[in-house]
Amino acid sequence: MAHNSPVIRVTDASKQFGKKSVLEHISLDVFPSETFGLLGPSGSGKTTLVKLLTGIDQATSGFIEAFGTPMPRLDILSKIGYMAQSDALYTELSALENLDFYAALYGLKGARRKQRISAVMDIVSLQDHLHKKVMQYSGGMKRRLSLAIALLHEPPLLILDEPTVGIDPLLRQAIWTELKALNTKGTTIILTTHVMDEADKCDRLGMIREGRLIAVDTPTALIERAGKPSIEEAFIYYGGVHS
Ligand SMILES: Nc1ncnc2c1ncn2[C@@H]1O[C@H](COP(=O)(O)OP(=O)(O)OP(=O)(O)O)[C@@H](O)[C@H]1O
């Protein structure tokens, strides 16, 4: 892993909603070509943090930089592929019409647009459902289409909020193979997950508990430090079951 300039730098970032403190003093660097996983119990602040990274939301205090530029910045958005937890799809349109819409937003045209749409639909195994209306898609198919859209413009940074929820194990494995291939080509990936064998596939993990980043390291080092035999048990340990 090349530890040159970070793709993402979070410096002492906190986020409050009204009086409620959701993220507290988060500092974190994510480096080029890393797969960085954010792991933590439900409600711990993972989605809030990824929204700060994409510039969708702003920190109450502290700094977020992407590609060396303070966020939020509109021109940085083209470098980020974001897959939100709730799908941003037009359900009354077909998958192709959705893909065309996002391709136009990203400035993909002509043969290149066609080629990218075909490539991303292959990755998520939805080629046979290209012309189907999204309202006829299952929940898992919608997640896969959302992932396809995030990959469309080949962004150097992918931010994926629970990308494989509702996706069957075989396809999940295929998607991971693709994500790892993108990693090898230089794409940086930040994702949130609850799935333990996915956490294990990350180069590094950040464990969040009650809005605080309590541990950041490789899965192996986190397991060793917790003195537990598996990521699952280390997760429970860091998740606050220990006193
Ligand atoms: N817009 C908002 N206004 C008020 N509170 C919010 C808002 N967004 C999130 N929260 C609160 O912030 C906390 C963290 O939420 P967040 O969605 O970041 O957690 P999470 O770790 O992603 O959870 P999950 O794994 O269940 O998706 C929760 O208590 C949530 O209720």
The ligand as a Tripos MOL2 file, in Angstrom:
@<TRIPOS>MOLECULE
LIG
   31    33     1     0     0
SMALL
NO_CHARGES

@<TRIPOS>ATOM
      1 N1        -30.4700   14.4440   10.1230 N.pl3     1 LIG1
      2 C1        -30.4010   13.9660   11.3530 C.ar      1 LIG1
      3 N2        -30.9940   14.6140   12.3880 N.ar      1 LIG1
      4 C2        -30.9080   14.1530   13.6480 C.ar      1 LIG1
      5 N3        -30.2550   13.0290   14.0060 N.ar      1 LIG1
      6 C3        -29.6510   12.3310   13.0280 C.ar      1 LIG1
      7 C4        -29.6910   12.7530   11.6580 C.ar      1 LIG1
      8 N4        -28.9880   11.8630   10.9190 N.ar      1 LIG1
      9 C5        -28.5430   10.9230   11.7770 C.ar      1 LIG1
     10 N5        -28.9360   11.2060   13.0440 N.ar      1 LIG1
     11 C6        -28.6040   10.4290   14.2560 C.3       1 LIG1
     12 O1        -27.2130   10.2370   14.2710 O.3       1 LIG1
     13 C7        -26.8710    8.9730   14.8220 C.3       1 LIG1
     14 C8        -25.9600    8.2560   13.8600 C.3       1 LIG1
     15 O2        -26.6790    7.9010   12.7000 O.3       1 LIG1
     16 P1        -25.9820    7.2030   11.4550 P.3       1 LIG1
     17 O3        -27.0320    6.9910   10.4150 O.co2     1 LIG1
     18 O4        -24.7790    7.9660   11.0730 O.co2     1 LIG1
     19 O5        -25.5470    5.8020   12.0900 O.3       1 LIG1
     20 P2        -25.0150    4.4720   11.3940 P.3       1 LIG1
     21 O6        -23.8280    4.0350   12.1580 O.co2     1 LIG1
     22 O7        -24.8160    4.7300    9.9350 O.co2     1 LIG1
     23 O8        -26.2220    3.4590   11.6280 O.3       1 LIG1
     24 P3        -26.7610    2.2360   10.7420 P.3       1 LIG1
     25 O9        -25.6800    1.2050   10.7350 O.co2     1 LIG1
     26 O10       -27.9870    1.7930   11.4730 O.co2     1 LIG1
     27 O11       -27.0430    2.7870    9.3840 O.co2     1 LIG1
     28 C9        -28.1860    8.2640   15.0840 C.3       1 LIG1
     29 O12       -28.4920    8.3920   16.4500 O.3       1 LIG1
     30 C10       -29.1790    9.0170   14.2350 C.3       1 LIG1
     31 O13       -30.4600    8.9800   14.7990 O.3       1 LIG1
@<TRIPOS>BOND
     1     1     2 1
     2     2     3 ar
     3     2     7 ar
     4     3     4 ar
     5     4     5 ar
     6     5     6 ar
     7     6     7 ar
     8     6    10 ar
     9     7     8 ar
    10     8     9 ar
    11     9    10 ar
    12    10    11 1
    13    11    12 1
    14    11    30 1
    15    12    13 1
    16    13    14 1
    17    13    28 1
    18    14    15 1
    19    15    16 1
    20    16    17 2
    21    16    18 1
    22    16    19 1
    23    19    20 1
    24    20    21 2
    25    20    22 1
    26    20    23 1
    27    23    24 1
    28    24    25 2
    29    24    26 1
    30    24    27 1
    31    28    29 1
    32    28    30 1
    33    30    31 1
@<TRIPOS>SUBSTRUCTURE
     1 LIG1         1 GROUP 0 **** ****
